[in-house]
Amino acid sequence: MPTFLDHHAMPELSAELREAMAERIRSGRADENGARAVNVYMADGEAYCLSEAPNAGAVVKAHEAAGVAVRREDVVEVTALA
């Protein structure tokens, strides 16, 4: 499955929302678009999301379903070195 990294603004999260996001990551389940959140890294009001998905469009749709706007041009396919 291809891996994607995206970047977007992210407001401060409540403890409850942060835990809900962490639980989704821990579950390892893909959503109805076939996207699976691998992890989310946050710094200075920005989020960097690592996902596995069939394509970049599925990543965008997964974010939309979660109420987070991400532009298609902010989603890039990445490969690991190791």
ABEGO torsion letter per residue (X at the ends): XBBBBBBBBBBBBBAAAAAAAAAAAAAGBBBAAGBBBABBBBBGGBBBBBBBBABAAAAAAAAAAAGBBBBAAABBBBBBAX
